[in-house]
């Protein structure tokens, strides 16, 4: 169901006339690919069967540039199909130290660490070009959410970390990225 909804969203953004023309061409390309596989059977089978992904990876399958369920792919045809492997392991990103102006006009340097992972492989591949890099860029822009005095920052790192985590998680949710934790390491 999620695949169908995503395909509908992608179709609604594009031109429907182009969609109809590409259906016929795409069907013909798939048909010719099957004929080519049958004609070159002994050679094409080893290239058509892919080894399974690792436990910490999920594969997103595309046929002619559209998301395709793995069950819909009896054979992988390299001329019309593509696979994007997505690493689901947690990633640690050390945010570079940033100078932040507090509410009481004191400049402090804040150092933080962000822990995040890909929660939805399909969204992370279709909604943004590089979800890991984009999350790192967003984390580097955290200076915009500091509206506290120096005393509040020094005494309440826990709530600031939680607020930063909520901000990042909300911003990256539509990319299929889950920000698990943010830690404020140093305030100088």
N, C-alpha and C positions, 0 to 999 in steps of 0.2 A: 504494500500500500504506500509506504513512504517513497518508494521509487516512482510509482505512478504519479504521486503528488508532485514530486520534484520535476518529473518530465513535463507535467502540465504547467508548472510555474515557468519552466524554461521555454516551453512552446508559446505561452502567453506573451512573453517578452519579445519574441521574434515575429517575423512576418509569416502569415499563414500560407500565402501563395508560394513562397519559397519552400515551405514545409511540404506541400503536396508534390512538388517537383522532385524534392530530394527523397521522398518515400519510394517513388518508382525507380530512380537511379540507384538508391541504396539497395532495394530488393534485387535489382539486376546484378549489382556488384556482389552481393552475398551469393546469389545463384551461380554466378560465374566462378566464385571462389570455391564453392562446393564441387563444381565440375572439375576445377583444377586440382583439388585435393584428391578426388576419385581417380583422375588420370595419373597422378603422381603418388599414388597411395603408399608404396614402401618408403619413399623419401619424405613425404609430408607428415606422416603420423608422428615421428619423433619430434618434429618441430611444432606440431599442433597440441601435444600433451604437455601441459605445464606442471612443474613440481609445485606442491602445495606451499602455502605461505608459512612463515614461522609463527609461533604461538603469540608473539607480541605484535604481529602485523595483521592488517586487514587489506584485502585487495578490492579496489573499485574497478569494475569492468566497464569498458565502453565499446559499443559496436557502432561504427560510423559516427563517433563523437557523442553518442547518447548513452546515458547510464543503462546498464543491462544487468539483470540478476544473473548470478552465477549459474542458476538452474536453467536459464535460457541459452546458455552456451554449451552445447554438447561437445563442440570442438572449437578450439581457439584458432582463428584464422588471422595470421599476423598481418595480412594485407588490409583487413577491415576492422580488426579488434585491437584494443590496447588495454593494458593493465597498469594501474597506478597503485603501488604498494604504500600503505600508510603505517608509520610506526606509532603504536599506541602507548609506548612507554612514557613515563613521566620525564619531563625535561626540566633541568634547573638552569635558570638564567640569572646571572649576577648583574643587576641593574647598575650601570656606572654611577659613581657618586655624583649627586646633583646639588647645586647651590639653590636653596629655596629661601624666599623672603617670608618670614613669619608674619602673623597678624600684628605683632608689636614691633615690626620693622627691624628685626634682627636677621642677619643672613646666616644660615646654618647649612652644613653639608650633610646630606642624608644618603646612606648606602642601604640598599635593599636587595633581597633575593626573591625571585618569583618561581614557584613550582607550578607547572602546567602540563597538560596532556591532551591529546586528541580524543574527544569523546564521540564524535560522529564523523567517521571517515568520508562519507559521501559529501557532507557539507564542507568539510575541510578541503576537499578537492575541487568542488564546483563553485563555491562562493568566493573564494579568494585564491590568488595565485600561489602564495607561500604563507601558510598559516603560522608557521613557527616564527618566521622573520617578522611578520606583521604584529604578532603578539609581543615580540621583543621591542619593536618600535613603539608600540602602545605603552609598554611598561616604562620605557625611557621618558615618556611624557607625563610622568606622575607629578611633576612639580605643580601642575595646575590644580590639584585637589587639596593643597595644603592651605587651610584657613584657620590655623590655630596659633596660639602664642607659644613662645619657647618653653615655658613652664609646662604647658599641656603636652607638648611633643615629648619632652623628656620624661614626664611622669606617666604617660599613657600610650606607650608604644603598641600595646596589644590592640587597643581599639583602632588605632591608626592603621595597623596592619590589616585588621578585619575590614575596615572601610576601603582600603586600597584593593583588597581581594574582591570585595563586592563590586567595586567600580570596574575592575579588569574583567571579572567573570561576566558581568552584564554586557560589556562591550564586545567580548569575544564569543559570546554564546551563539550568535548567528553564524559564526565561522566553524562551529563544531569543535571549539576549544574550551576546555574546562580548566579554569585557574583554581588549583587546589589550595594553595597557601601562598601568602606573602609574608615575609619576615623583614622587619626593619632591623638591620644589623647595627649600624652606627649613626649617631647624631653628633656632629662635631661643631 
